[in-house]
Amino acid sequence: MMTAAATIAAPDRADLRAALSGRAIVLVGMMGSGKSSVGRRLAGRLGLPFVDADTEIETAAGMTIPEIFAQRGEAEFRDGERRVISRILTTRAPLVLATGGGAFMNAETRERVKELGISVWLKAEPDVLMRRVRKRSNRPLLQTADPEATLRRMLAEREPVYALADLTILSSDEPHEVVVGETIAALGGYLGLAGGEATS
């Protein structure tokens, strides 16, 4: 596991894309950690396609994620999520893929990501996550009497698994562009490129 430092120089975009060797960059982490926002900007900087797994799941199912949870339950949602992510990684890499908060918890998905991609955990503190998720009401797992307690419990359960990711990047209240720059630098270090390094 590596954590990027803010002052690291970024590697050349073409070099980084070549070093990926067709692999995907897969963003994992809690809801509200910035996977979609950072992922979209990261893909733009690298000249790669961006895919949001949740959007792909909704398209495949013909309904929104809250509707899938309500009508089919979480277990069926997770099974569909696993299939969709596997299909994206197999047929559409190289790309930047933002996954749902629970996707990396699936052992089969983690193996698929390890085989076909580089995983990046966007790690954010609970108060940062809570401020962000309060802006949206379409979080099925937070439809509880105490959403903050629920989020903290989920974070405690998931963090040991997220920590298995190849890279860890802190997602704070800094602008997303800062997080993108740190991610590119850390990827360069992970891939052994000049100009990119990472601190563990």
Rosetta constraint file for C-alpha pairs under 8 A:
AtomPair CA 1 CA 163 HARMONIC 7.43 0.50
AtomPair CA 1 CA 164 HARMONIC 7.30 0.50
AtomPair CA 1 CA 165 HARMONIC 6.76 0.50
AtomPair CA 1 CA 166 HARMONIC 5.28 0.50
AtomPair CA 1 CA 167 HARMONIC 5.18 0.50
AtomPair CA 1 CA 168 HARMONIC 6.54 0.50
AtomPair CA 1 CA 200 HARMONIC 6.55 0.50
AtomPair CA 2 CA 166 HARMONIC 7.02 0.50
AtomPair CA 2 CA 167 HARMONIC 4.89 0.50
AtomPair CA 2 CA 168 HARMONIC 5.78 0.50
AtomPair CA 2 CA 186 HARMONIC 7.39 0.50
AtomPair CA 2 CA 190 HARMONIC 7.92 0.50
AtomPair CA 2 CA 198 HARMONIC 6.18 0.50
AtomPair CA 2 CA 199 HARMONIC 5.87 0.50
AtomPair CA 2 CA 200 HARMONIC 4.40 0.50
AtomPair CA 3 CA 167 HARMONIC 6.29 0.50
AtomPair CA 3 CA 168 HARMONIC 5.00 0.50
AtomPair CA 3 CA 169 HARMONIC 5.62 0.50
AtomPair CA 3 CA 170 HARMONIC 7.71 0.50
AtomPair CA 3 CA 186 HARMONIC 7.08 0.50
AtomPair CA 3 CA 198 HARMONIC 6.26 0.50
AtomPair CA 3 CA 199 HARMONIC 5.54 0.50
AtomPair CA 3 CA 200 HARMONIC 5.44 0.50
AtomPair CA 4 CA 8 HARMONIC 7.49 0.50
AtomPair CA 4 CA 168 HARMONIC 7.37 0.50
AtomPair CA 4 CA 169 HARMONIC 6.08 0.50
AtomPair CA 4 CA 182 HARMONIC 5.67 0.50
AtomPair CA 4 CA 183 HARMONIC 6.92 0.50
AtomPair CA 4 CA 185 HARMONIC 6.97 0.50
AtomPair CA 4 CA 186 HARMONIC 5.19 0.50
AtomPair CA 4 CA 197 HARMONIC 7.88 0.50
AtomPair CA 4 CA 198 HARMONIC 5.11 0.50
AtomPair CA 4 CA 199 HARMONIC 5.85 0.50
AtomPair CA 4 CA 200 HARMONIC 7.83 0.50
AtomPair CA 5 CA 182 HARMONIC 6.65 0.50
AtomPair CA 5 CA 198 HARMONIC 6.78 0.50
AtomPair CA 5 CA 199 HARMONIC 6.65 0.50
AtomPair CA 6 CA 178 HARMONIC 7.74 0.50
AtomPair CA 6 CA 181 HARMONIC 7.94 0.50
AtomPair CA 6 CA 182 HARMONIC 5.82 0.50
AtomPair CA 8 CA 182 HARMONIC 7.22 0.50
AtomPair CA 8 CA 185 HARMONIC 6.00 0.50
AtomPair CA 8 CA 195 HARMONIC 7.89 0.50
AtomPair CA 8 CA 196 HARMONIC 6.79 0.50
AtomPair CA 8 CA 197 HARMONIC 6.61 0.50
AtomPair CA 8 CA 198 HARMONIC 7.52 0.50
AtomPair CA 9 CA 185 HARMONIC 6.11 0.50
AtomPair CA 9 CA 195 HARMONIC 5.46 0.50
AtomPair CA 9 CA 196 HARMONIC 5.84 0.50
AtomPair CA 9 CA 197 HARMONIC 7.64 0.50
AtomPair CA 10 CA 181 HARMONIC 6.94 0.50
AtomPair CA 10 CA 182 HARMONIC 7.91 0.50
AtomPair CA 10 CA 184 HARMONIC 6.04 0.50
AtomPair CA 10 CA 185 HARMONIC 4.47 0.50
AtomPair CA 10 CA 188 HARMONIC 6.97 0.50
AtomPair CA 10 CA 195 HARMONIC 5.74 0.50
AtomPair CA 10 CA 196 HARMONIC 5.30 0.50
AtomPair CA 11 CA 15 HARMONIC 7.09 0.50
AtomPair CA 11 CA 16 HARMONIC 6.61 0.50
AtomPair CA 11 CA 184 HARMONIC 7.27 0.50
AtomPair CA 11 CA 185 HARMONIC 6.36 0.50
AtomPair CA 11 CA 188 HARMONIC 5.63 0.50
AtomPair CA 11 CA 193 HARMONIC 6.51 0.50
AtomPair CA 11 CA 194 HARMONIC 6.40 0.50
AtomPair CA 11 CA 195 HARMONIC 4.71 0.50
AtomPair CA 11 CA 196 HARMONIC 4.91 0.50
AtomPair CA 12 CA 16 HARMONIC 6.19 0.50
AtomPair CA 12 CA 195 HARMONIC 7.63 0.50
AtomPair CA 13 CA 17 HARMONIC 6.21 0.50
AtomPair CA 13 CA 45 HARMONIC 7.73 0.50
AtomPair CA 13 CA 46 HARMONIC 5.73 0.50
AtomPair CA 14 CA 18 HARMONIC 6.14 0.50
AtomPair CA 14 CA 46 HARMONIC 7.86 0.50
AtomPair CA 15 CA 19 HARMONIC 6.08 0.50
AtomPair CA 15 CA 193 HARMONIC 7.51 0.50
AtomPair CA 16 CA 20 HARMONIC 6.29 0.50
AtomPair CA 16 CA 187 HARMONIC 7.76 0.50
AtomPair CA 16 CA 188 HARMONIC 6.38 0.50
AtomPair CA 16 CA 191 HARMONIC 7.68 0.50
AtomPair CA 16 CA 193 HARMONIC 7.36 0.50
AtomPair CA 17 CA 21 HARMONIC 7.23 0.50
AtomPair CA 17 CA 46 HARMONIC 7.10 0.50
AtomPair CA 18 CA 22 HARMONIC 7.86 0.50
AtomPair CA 19 CA 191 HARMONIC 6.44 0.50
AtomPair CA 20 CA 24 HARMONIC 7.47 0.50
AtomPair CA 20 CA 94 HARMONIC 7.62 0.50
AtomPair CA 20 CA 191 HARMONIC 7.60 0.50
AtomPair CA 21 CA 94 HARMONIC 7.94 0.50
AtomPair CA 22 CA 93 HARMONIC 5.91 0.50
AtomPair CA 22 CA 94 HARMONIC 4.68 0.50
AtomPair CA 23 CA 93 HARMONIC 5.78 0.50
AtomPair CA 23 CA 94 HARMONIC 4.98 0.50
AtomPair CA 23 CA 95 HARMONIC 7.47 0.50
AtomPair CA 23 CA 116 HARMONIC 5.34 0.50
AtomPair CA 23 CA 117 HARMONIC 4.62 0.50
AtomPair CA 23 CA 118 HARMONIC 7.02 0.50
AtomPair CA 24 CA 89 HARMONIC 6.79 0.50
AtomPair CA 24 CA 93 HARMONIC 5.16 0.50
AtomPair CA 24 CA 94 HARMONIC 4.64 0.50
AtomPair CA 24 CA 95 HARMONIC 4.93 0.50
AtomPair CA 24 CA 96 HARMONIC 5.85 0.50
AtomPair CA 24 CA 97 HARMONIC 6.97 0.50
AtomPair CA 24 CA 116 HARMONIC 6.38 0.50
AtomPair CA 24 CA 117 HARMONIC 4.27 0.50
AtomPair CA 24 CA 118 HARMONIC 6.23 0.50
AtomPair CA 25 CA 94 HARMONIC 7.56 0.50
AtomPair CA 25 CA 95 HARMONIC 6.28 0.50
AtomPair CA 25 CA 96 HARMONIC 4.76 0.50
AtomPair CA 25 CA 97 HARMONIC 6.14 0.50
AtomPair CA 25 CA 117 HARMONIC 5.62 0.50
AtomPair CA 25 CA 118 HARMONIC 5.02 0.50
AtomPair CA 25 CA 119 HARMONIC 6.13 0.50
AtomPair CA 25 CA 120 HARMONIC 7.22 0.50
AtomPair CA 26 CA 96 HARMONIC 5.99 0.50
AtomPair CA 26 CA 97 HARMONIC 4.80 0.50
AtomPair CA 26 CA 98 HARMONIC 6.08 0.50
AtomPair CA 26 CA 99 HARMONIC 7.15 0.50
AtomPair CA 26 CA 113 HARMONIC 7.20 0.50
AtomPair CA 26 CA 117 HARMONIC 6.41 0.50
AtomPair CA 26 CA 118 HARMONIC 5.92 0.50
AtomPair CA 26 CA 119 HARMONIC 4.72 0.50
AtomPair CA 26 CA 120 HARMONIC 5.99 0.50
AtomPair CA 27 CA 35 HARMONIC 5.90 0.50
AtomPair CA 27 CA 39 HARMONIC 7.15 0.50
AtomPair CA 27 CA 96 HARMONIC 7.58 0.50
AtomPair CA 27 CA 97 HARMONIC 6.10 0.50
AtomPair CA 27 CA 98 HARMONIC 4.90 0.50
AtomPair CA 27 CA 99 HARMONIC 6.11 0.50
AtomPair CA 27 CA 119 HARMONIC 5.96 0.50
AtomPair CA 27 CA 120 HARMONIC 4.86 0.50
AtomPair CA 27 CA 121 HARMONIC 5.97 0.50
AtomPair CA 27 CA 122 HARMONIC 6.90 0.50
AtomPair CA 28 CA 35 HARMONIC 6.94 0.50
AtomPair CA 28 CA 98 HARMONIC 6.76 0.50
AtomPair CA 28 CA 99 HARMONIC 5.74 0.50
AtomPair CA 28 CA 100 HARMONIC 7.23 0.50
AtomPair CA 28 CA 101 HARMONIC 6.73 0.50
AtomPair CA 28 CA 103 HARMONIC 7.76 0.50
AtomPair CA 28 CA 104 HARMONIC 6.56 0.50
AtomPair CA 28 CA 119 HARMONIC 6.87 0.50
AtomPair CA 28 CA 120 HARMONIC 5.97 0.50
AtomPair CA 28 CA 121 HARMONIC 4.82 0.50
AtomPair CA 28 CA 122 HARMONIC 6.32 0.50
AtomPair CA 28 CA 162 HARMONIC 7.04 0.50
AtomPair CA 28 CA 165 HARMONIC 7.94 0.50
AtomPair CA 29 CA 33 HARMONIC 6.26 0.50
AtomPair CA 29 CA 35 HARMONIC 7.36 0.50
AtomPair CA 29 CA 99 HARMONIC 7.93 0.50
AtomPair CA 29 CA 100 HARMONIC 7.64 0.50
AtomPair CA 29 CA 101 HARMONIC 5.40 0.50
AtomPair CA 29 CA 102 HARMONIC 7.97 0.50
AtomPair CA 29 CA 104 HARMONIC 7.94 0.50
AtomPair CA 29 CA 121 HARMONIC 5.39 0.50
AtomPair CA 29 CA 122 HARMONIC 5.44 0.50
AtomPair CA 29 CA 123 HARMONIC 6.40 0.50
AtomPair CA 29 CA 162 HARMONIC 6.42 0.50
AtomPair CA 30 CA 100 HARMONIC 7.63 0.50
AtomPair CA 30 CA 101 HARMONIC 4.52 0.50
AtomPair CA 30 CA 102 HARMONIC 7.57 0.50
AtomPair CA 30 CA 122 HARMONIC 7.90 0.50
AtomPair CA 30 CA 123 HARMONIC 7.71 0.50
AtomPair CA 30 CA 124 HARMONIC 7.92 0.50
AtomPair CA 30 CA 129 HARMONIC 7.73 0.50
AtomPair CA 30 CA 155 HARMONIC 7.16 0.50
AtomPair CA 31 CA 100 HARMONIC 7.07 0.50
AtomPair CA 31 CA 101 HARMONIC 5.24 0.50
AtomPair CA 31 CA 129 HARMONIC 7.13 0.50
AtomPair CA 31 CA 133 HARMONIC 7.03 0.50
AtomPair CA 32 CA 128 HARMONIC 7.95 0.50
AtomPair CA 32 CA 129 HARMONIC 4.98 0.50
AtomPair CA 32 CA 130 HARMONIC 7.42 0.50
AtomPair CA 32 CA 132 HARMONIC 5.40 0.50
AtomPair CA 32 CA 133 HARMONIC 5.38 0.50
AtomPair CA 33 CA 122 HARMONIC 5.93 0.50
AtomPair CA 33 CA 123 HARMONIC 6.55 0.50
AtomPair CA 33 CA 124 HARMONIC 5.72 0.50
AtomPair CA 33 CA 129 HARMONIC 6.15 0.50
AtomPair CA 33 CA 171 HARMONIC 6.28 0.50
AtomPair CA 34 CA 38 HARMONIC 5.65 0.50
AtomPair CA 34 CA 39 HARMONIC 7.84 0.50
AtomPair CA 34 CA 122 HARMONIC 7.24 0.50
AtomPair CA 34 CA 171 HARMONIC 7.14 0.50
AtomPair CA 34 CA 176 HARMONIC 7.83 0.50
AtomPair CA 35 CA 39 HARMONIC 5.50 0.50
AtomPair CA 35 CA 98 HARMONIC 5.40 0.50
AtomPair CA 35 CA 99 HARMONIC 7.33 0.50
AtomPair CA 35 CA 122 HARMONIC 6.96 0.50
AtomPair CA 36 CA 40 HARMONIC 5.98 0.50
AtomPair CA 36 CA 52 HARMONIC 6.53 0.50
AtomPair CA 36 CA 98 HARMONIC 5.63 0.50
AtomPair CA 37 CA 41 HARMONIC 6.53 0.50
AtomPair CA 37 CA 176 HARMONIC 7.13 0.50
AtomPair CA 38 CA 42 HARMONIC 5.90 0.50
AtomPair CA 38 CA 176 HARMONIC 5.76 0.50
AtomPair CA 38 CA 177 HARMONIC 7.43 0.50
AtomPair CA 38 CA 179 HARMONIC 7.07 0.50
AtomPair CA 38 CA 180 HARMONIC 6.05 0.50
AtomPair CA 39 CA 43 HARMONIC 6.02 0.50
AtomPair CA 39 CA 50 HARMONIC 6.79 0.50
AtomPair CA 39 CA 96 HARMONIC 6.22 0.50
AtomPair CA 39 CA 97 HARMONIC 6.96 0.50
AtomPair CA 39 CA 98 HARMONIC 6.16 0.50
AtomPair CA 39 CA 180 HARMONIC 7.96 0.50
AtomPair CA 40 CA 44 HARMONIC 6.31 0.50
AtomPair CA 40 CA 50 HARMONIC 5.79 0.50
AtomPair CA 40 CA 96 HARMONIC 7.75 0.50
AtomPair CA 41 CA 45 HARMONIC 6.22 0.50
AtomPair CA 41 CA 176 HARMONIC 7.92 0.50
AtomPair CA 41 CA 177 HARMONIC 7.25 0.50
AtomPair CA 41 CA 180 HARMONIC 6.89 0.50
AtomPair CA 42 CA 46 HARMONIC 6.24 0.50
AtomPair CA 42 CA 96 HARMONIC 7.45 0.50
AtomPair CA 42 CA 180 HARMONIC 5.56 0.50
AtomPair CA 42 CA 184 HARMONIC 7.70 0.50
AtomPair CA 43 CA 47 HARMONIC 5.75 0.50
AtomPair CA 43 CA 48 HARMONIC 4.80 0.50
AtomPair CA 43 CA 49 HARMONIC 5.95 0.50
AtomPair CA 43 CA 50 HARMONIC 5.58 0.50
AtomPair CA 43 CA 95 HARMONIC 7.22 0.50
AtomPair CA 43 CA 96 HARMONIC 5.72 0.50
AtomPair CA 44 CA 48 HARMONIC 6.43 0.50
AtomPair CA 44 CA 49 HARMONIC 7.72 0.50
AtomPair CA 44 CA 50 HARMONIC 7.99 0.50
AtomPair CA 48 CA 94 HARMONIC 7.03 0.50
AtomPair CA 48 CA 95 HARMONIC 5.27 0.50
AtomPair CA 48 CA 96 HARMONIC 6.67 0.50
AtomPair CA 49 CA 94 HARMONIC 7.67 0.50
AtomPair CA 49 CA 95 HARMONIC 4.94 0.50
AtomPair CA 49 CA 96 HARMONIC 6.27 0.50
AtomPair CA 50 CA 95 HARMONIC 5.87 0.50
AtomPair CA 50 CA 96 HARMONIC 4.87 0.50
AtomPair CA 50 CA 97 HARMONIC 6.04 0.50
AtomPair CA 50 CA 98 HARMONIC 7.90 0.50
AtomPair CA 51 CA 55 HARMONIC 7.93 0.50
AtomPair CA 51 CA 56 HARMONIC 7.67 0.50
AtomPair CA 51 CA 95 HARMONIC 7.34 0.50
AtomPair CA 51 CA 96 HARMONIC 6.33 0.50
AtomPair CA 51 CA 97 HARMONIC 4.98 0.50
AtomPair CA 51 CA 98 HARMONIC 6.40 0.50
AtomPair CA 52 CA 56 HARMONIC 6.49 0.50
AtomPair CA 52 CA 97 HARMONIC 5.89 0.50
AtomPair CA 52 CA 98 HARMONIC 4.85 0.50
AtomPair CA 52 CA 99 HARMONIC 6.45 0.50
AtomPair CA 53 CA 57 HARMONIC 6.12 0.50
AtomPair CA 53 CA 81 HARMONIC 7.60 0.50
AtomPair CA 53 CA 84 HARMONIC 7.30 0.50
AtomPair CA 53 CA 85 HARMONIC 6.55 0.50
AtomPair CA 53 CA 97 HARMONIC 6.81 0.50
AtomPair CA 53 CA 98 HARMONIC 5.96 0.50
AtomPair CA 53 CA 99 HARMONIC 5.16 0.50
AtomPair CA 53 CA 100 HARMONIC 6.67 0.50
AtomPair CA 54 CA 58 HARMONIC 6.24 0.50
AtomPair CA 54 CA 65 HARMONIC 7.41 0.50
AtomPair CA 54 CA 81 HARMONIC 7.86 0.50
AtomPair CA 54 CA 99 HARMONIC 6.85 0.50
AtomPair CA 54 CA 100 HARMONIC 6.17 0.50
AtomPair CA 55 CA 59 HARMONIC 6.21 0.50
AtomPair CA 56 CA 60 HARMONIC 6.13 0.50
AtomPair CA 56 CA 84 HARMONIC 7.17 0.50
AtomPair CA 57 CA 61 HARMONIC 6.07 0.50
AtomPair CA 57 CA 65 HARMONIC 7.73 0.50
AtomPair CA 57 CA 80 HARMONIC 7.06 0.50
AtomPair CA 57 CA 81 HARMONIC 6.34 0.50
AtomPair CA 57 CA 84 HARMONIC 6.47 0.50
AtomPair CA 58 CA 62 HARMONIC 5.69 0.50
AtomPair CA 58 CA 63 HARMONIC 5.30 0.50
AtomPair CA 58 CA 64 HARMONIC 5.16 0.50
AtomPair CA 58 CA 65 HARMONIC 6.15 0.50
AtomPair CA 59 CA 63 HARMONIC 6.99 0.50
AtomPair CA 61 CA 68 HARMONIC 7.82 0.50
AtomPair CA 63 CA 67 HARMONIC 6.08 0.50
AtomPair CA 63 CA 68 HARMONIC 6.53 0.50
AtomPair CA 64 CA 68 HARMONIC 6.25 0.50
AtomPair CA 65 CA 69 HARMONIC 6.22 0.50
AtomPair CA 65 CA 77 HARMONIC 7.97 0.50
AtomPair CA 65 CA 140 HARMONIC 7.89 0.50
AtomPair CA 66 CA 70 HARMONIC 6.12 0.50
AtomPair CA 66 CA 138 HARMONIC 6.42 0.50
AtomPair CA 66 CA 139 HARMONIC 7.12 0.50
AtomPair CA 66 CA 140 HARMONIC 5.61 0.50
AtomPair CA 67 CA 71 HARMONIC 5.88 0.50
AtomPair CA 67 CA 72 HARMONIC 7.96 0.50
AtomPair CA 68 CA 72 HARMONIC 5.34 0.50
AtomPair CA 68 CA 73 HARMONIC 6.57 0.50
AtomPair CA 68 CA 74 HARMONIC 7.80 0.50
AtomPair CA 68 CA 77 HARMONIC 6.41 0.50
AtomPair CA 69 CA 73 HARMONIC 4.42 0.50
AtomPair CA 69 CA 74 HARMONIC 5.31 0.50
AtomPair CA 69 CA 77 HARMONIC 6.56 0.50
AtomPair CA 69 CA 140 HARMONIC 6.96 0.50
AtomPair CA 72 CA 76 HARMONIC 6.00 0.50
AtomPair CA 72 CA 77 HARMONIC 7.10 0.50
AtomPair CA 73 CA 77 HARMONIC 6.45 0.50
AtomPair CA 74 CA 78 HARMONIC 6.08 0.50
AtomPair CA 75 CA 79 HARMONIC 6.33 0.50
AtomPair CA 76 CA 80 HARMONIC 6.27 0.50
AtomPair CA 77 CA 81 HARMONIC 6.05 0.50
AtomPair CA 78 CA 82 HARMONIC 6.14 0.50
AtomPair CA 78 CA 103 HARMONIC 7.35 0.50
AtomPair CA 79 CA 83 HARMONIC 6.42 0.50
AtomPair CA 80 CA 84 HARMONIC 6.11 0.50
AtomPair CA 81 CA 85 HARMONIC 6.12 0.50
AtomPair CA 81 CA 103 HARMONIC 6.91 0.50
AtomPair CA 82 CA 86 HARMONIC 6.19 0.50
AtomPair CA 82 CA 103 HARMONIC 7.05 0.50
AtomPair CA 82 CA 106 HARMONIC 7.51 0.50
AtomPair CA 82 CA 108 HARMONIC 7.65 0.50
AtomPair CA 82 CA 109 HARMONIC 6.01 0.50
AtomPair CA 83 CA 87 HARMONIC 6.19 0.50
AtomPair CA 84 CA 88 HARMONIC 6.19 0.50
AtomPair CA 85 CA 89 HARMONIC 6.15 0.50
AtomPair CA 85 CA 99 HARMONIC 7.93 0.50
AtomPair CA 85 CA 109 HARMONIC 7.35 0.50
AtomPair CA 86 CA 90 HARMONIC 6.06 0.50
AtomPair CA 86 CA 109 HARMONIC 6.96 0.50
AtomPair CA 86 CA 112 HARMONIC 6.56 0.50
AtomPair CA 87 CA 91 HARMONIC 5.98 0.50
AtomPair CA 87 CA 92 HARMONIC 7.92 0.50
AtomPair CA 88 CA 92 HARMONIC 5.30 0.50
AtomPair CA 88 CA 93 HARMONIC 7.16 0.50
AtomPair CA 89 CA 93 HARMONIC 5.56 0.50
AtomPair CA 89 CA 112 HARMONIC 7.70 0.50
AtomPair CA 89 CA 113 HARMONIC 7.49 0.50
AtomPair CA 89 CA 116 HARMONIC 6.42 0.50
AtomPair CA 89 CA 117 HARMONIC 7.61 0.50
AtomPair CA 90 CA 116 HARMONIC 7.41 0.50
AtomPair CA 93 CA 116 HARMONIC 8.00 0.50
AtomPair CA 99 CA 103 HARMONIC 6.18 0.50
AtomPair CA 99 CA 104 HARMONIC 7.78 0.50
AtomPair CA 102 CA 106 HARMONIC 7.58 0.50
AtomPair CA 103 CA 109 HARMONIC 7.00 0.50
AtomPair CA 104 CA 109 HARMONIC 6.23 0.50
AtomPair CA 104 CA 110 HARMONIC 5.69 0.50
AtomPair CA 104 CA 161 HARMONIC 7.41 0.50
AtomPair CA 104 CA 162 HARMONIC 6.99 0.50
AtomPair CA 105 CA 109 HARMONIC 7.78 0.50
AtomPair CA 105 CA 110 HARMONIC 7.41 0.50
AtomPair CA 105 CA 158 HARMONIC 7.06 0.50
AtomPair CA 105 CA 161 HARMONIC 6.47 0.50
AtomPair CA 105 CA 162 HARMONIC 7.78 0.50
AtomPair CA 106 CA 110 HARMONIC 6.31 0.50
AtomPair CA 107 CA 111 HARMONIC 6.28 0.50
AtomPair CA 108 CA 112 HARMONIC 6.25 0.50
AtomPair CA 109 CA 113 HARMONIC 6.11 0.50
AtomPair CA 110 CA 114 HARMONIC 6.08 0.50
AtomPair CA 111 CA 115 HARMONIC 6.11 0.50
AtomPair CA 112 CA 116 HARMONIC 6.08 0.50
AtomPair CA 112 CA 117 HARMONIC 7.82 0.50
AtomPair CA 113 CA 117 HARMONIC 4.96 0.50
AtomPair CA 113 CA 118 HARMONIC 6.79 0.50
AtomPair CA 113 CA 119 HARMONIC 6.77 0.50
AtomPair CA 114 CA 118 HARMONIC 6.53 0.50
AtomPair CA 114 CA 119 HARMONIC 7.29 0.50
AtomPair CA 118 CA 165 HARMONIC 7.91 0.50
AtomPair CA 118 CA 166 HARMONIC 6.26 0.50
AtomPair CA 118 CA 167 HARMONIC 7.98 0.50
AtomPair CA 119 CA 165 HARMONIC 5.06 0.50
AtomPair CA 119 CA 166 HARMONIC 5.17 0.50
AtomPair CA 119 CA 167 HARMONIC 6.38 0.50
AtomPair CA 120 CA 165 HARMONIC 5.80 0.50
AtomPair CA 120 CA 166 HARMONIC 6.05 0.50
AtomPair CA 120 CA 167 HARMONIC 4.74 0.50
AtomPair CA 120 CA 168 HARMONIC 5.73 0.50
AtomPair CA 120 CA 169 HARMONIC 7.02 0.50
AtomPair CA 121 CA 162 HARMONIC 6.16 0.50
AtomPair CA 121 CA 163 HARMONIC 7.21 0.50
AtomPair CA 121 CA 165 HARMONIC 5.94 0.50
AtomPair CA 121 CA 166 HARMONIC 7.83 0.50
AtomPair CA 121 CA 167 HARMONIC 6.13 0.50
AtomPair CA 121 CA 168 HARMONIC 4.72 0.50
AtomPair CA 121 CA 169 HARMONIC 6.08 0.50
AtomPair CA 122 CA 168 HARMONIC 6.18 0.50
AtomPair CA 122 CA 169 HARMONIC 5.06 0.50
AtomPair CA 122 CA 170 HARMONIC 5.82 0.50
AtomPair CA 122 CA 171 HARMONIC 5.56 0.50
AtomPair CA 123 CA 168 HARMONIC 6.69 0.50
AtomPair CA 123 CA 169 HARMONIC 6.00 0.50
AtomPair CA 123 CA 170 HARMONIC 4.87 0.50
AtomPair CA 123 CA 171 HARMONIC 5.43 0.50
AtomPair CA 124 CA 128 HARMONIC 6.33 0.50
AtomPair CA 124 CA 129 HARMONIC 6.36 0.50
AtomPair CA 124 CA 170 HARMONIC 6.07 0.50
AtomPair CA 124 CA 171 HARMONIC 4.95 0.50
AtomPair CA 124 CA 172 HARMONIC 5.97 0.50
AtomPair CA 125 CA 129 HARMONIC 6.31 0.50
AtomPair CA 125 CA 172 HARMONIC 7.51 0.50
AtomPair CA 126 CA 130 HARMONIC 6.06 0.50
AtomPair CA 126 CA 151 HARMONIC 7.56 0.50
AtomPair CA 126 CA 152 HARMONIC 6.49 0.50
AtomPair CA 126 CA 155 HARMONIC 7.76 0.50
AtomPair CA 127 CA 131 HARMONIC 6.20 0.50
AtomPair CA 128 CA 132 HARMONIC 6.39 0.50
AtomPair CA 128 CA 172 HARMONIC 6.93 0.50
AtomPair CA 128 CA 173 HARMONIC 7.22 0.50
AtomPair CA 129 CA 133 HARMONIC 6.12 0.50
AtomPair CA 130 CA 134 HARMONIC 6.06 0.50
AtomPair CA 130 CA 148 HARMONIC 6.69 0.50
AtomPair CA 130 CA 151 HARMONIC 7.66 0.50
AtomPair CA 131 CA 135 HARMONIC 7.26 0.50
AtomPair CA 132 CA 136 HARMONIC 7.84 0.50
AtomPair CA 133 CA 137 HARMONIC 7.69 0.50
AtomPair CA 133 CA 139 HARMONIC 7.86 0.50
AtomPair CA 139 CA 143 HARMONIC 6.87 0.50
AtomPair CA 142 CA 147 HARMONIC 5.04 0.50
AtomPair CA 142 CA 150 HARMONIC 6.57 0.50
AtomPair CA 142 CA 151 HARMONIC 7.05 0.50
AtomPair CA 143 CA 147 HARMONIC 6.68 0.50
AtomPair CA 144 CA 150 HARMONIC 7.34 0.50
AtomPair CA 146 CA 150 HARMONIC 6.31 0.50
AtomPair CA 147 CA 151 HARMONIC 6.09 0.50
AtomPair CA 148 CA 152 HARMONIC 6.20 0.50
AtomPair CA 149 CA 153 HARMONIC 6.16 0.50
AtomPair CA 150 CA 154 HARMONIC 6.18 0.50
AtomPair CA 151 CA 155 HARMONIC 6.06 0.50
AtomPair CA 152 CA 156 HARMONIC 6.21 0.50
AtomPair CA 153 CA 157 HARMONIC 6.34 0.50
AtomPair CA 154 CA 158 HARMONIC 6.03 0.50
AtomPair CA 155 CA 159 HARMONIC 5.71 0.50
AtomPair CA 156 CA 160 HARMONIC 7.72 0.50
AtomPair CA 158 CA 162 HARMONIC 6.15 0.50
AtomPair CA 159 CA 163 HARMONIC 5.98 0.50
AtomPair CA 160 CA 164 HARMONIC 7.08 0.50
AtomPair CA 161 CA 165 HARMONIC 7.78 0.50
AtomPair CA 163 CA 168 HARMONIC 7.35 0.50
AtomPair CA 167 CA 186 HARMONIC 7.30 0.50
AtomPair CA 167 CA 187 HARMONIC 7.83 0.50
AtomPair CA 167 CA 190 HARMONIC 7.99 0.50
AtomPair CA 169 CA 179 HARMONIC 7.36 0.50
AtomPair CA 169 CA 182 HARMONIC 7.23 0.50
AtomPair CA 169 CA 183 HARMONIC 6.53 0.50
AtomPair CA 170 CA 179 HARMONIC 7.42 0.50
AtomPair CA 171 CA 179 HARMONIC 6.43 0.50
AtomPair CA 174 CA 178 HARMONIC 6.49 0.50
AtomPair CA 174 CA 179 HARMONIC 7.36 0.50
AtomPair CA 175 CA 179 HARMONIC 7.03 0.50
AtomPair CA 176 CA 180 HARMONIC 6.17 0.50
AtomPair CA 177 CA 181 HARMONIC 6.17 0.50
AtomPair CA 178 CA 182 HARMONIC 6.30 0.50
AtomPair CA 179 CA 183 HARMONIC 6.10 0.50
AtomPair CA 180 CA 184 HARMONIC 6.23 0.50
AtomPair CA 181 CA 185 HARMONIC 6.23 0.50
AtomPair CA 182 CA 186 HARMONIC 6.09 0.50
AtomPair CA 183 CA 187 HARMONIC 6.06 0.50
AtomPair CA 184 CA 188 HARMONIC 6.19 0.50
AtomPair CA 184 CA 196 HARMONIC 7.83 0.50
AtomPair CA 185 CA 189 HARMONIC 6.38 0.50
AtomPair CA 185 CA 195 HARMONIC 7.76 0.50
AtomPair CA 185 CA 196 HARMONIC 4.84 0.50
AtomPair CA 185 CA 197 HARMONIC 6.13 0.50
AtomPair CA 185 CA 198 HARMONIC 7.02 0.50
AtomPair CA 186 CA 190 HARMONIC 6.11 0.50
AtomPair CA 186 CA 196 HARMONIC 6.49 0.50
AtomPair CA 186 CA 197 HARMONIC 5.88 0.50
AtomPair CA 186 CA 198 HARMONIC 4.99 0.50
AtomPair CA 187 CA 191 HARMONIC 6.05 0.50
AtomPair CA 187 CA 196 HARMONIC 7.21 0.50
AtomPair CA 187 CA 197 HARMONIC 7.87 0.50
AtomPair CA 188 CA 192 HARMONIC 6.05 0.50
AtomPair CA 188 CA 193 HARMONIC 5.08 0.50
AtomPair CA 188 CA 194 HARMONIC 7.45 0.50
AtomPair CA 188 CA 195 HARMONIC 7.21 0.50
AtomPair CA 188 CA 196 HARMONIC 4.14 0.50
AtomPair CA 188 CA 197 HARMONIC 6.01 0.50
AtomPair CA 188 CA 198 HARMONIC 7.93 0.50
AtomPair CA 189 CA 193 HARMONIC 5.96 0.50
AtomPair CA 189 CA 194 HARMONIC 7.85 0.50
AtomPair CA 189 CA 195 HARMONIC 7.93 0.50
AtomPair CA 189 CA 196 HARMONIC 4.51 0.50
AtomPair CA 189 CA 197 HARMONIC 3.54 0.50
AtomPair CA 189 CA 198 HARMONIC 5.06 0.50
AtomPair CA 190 CA 197 HARMONIC 7.10 0.50
AtomPair CA 190 CA 198 HARMONIC 7.04 0.50
AtomPair CA 192 CA 196 HARMONIC 7.25 0.50
AtomPair CA 192 CA 197 HARMONIC 7.46 0.50
AtomPair CA 193 CA 197 HARMONIC 7.54 0.50
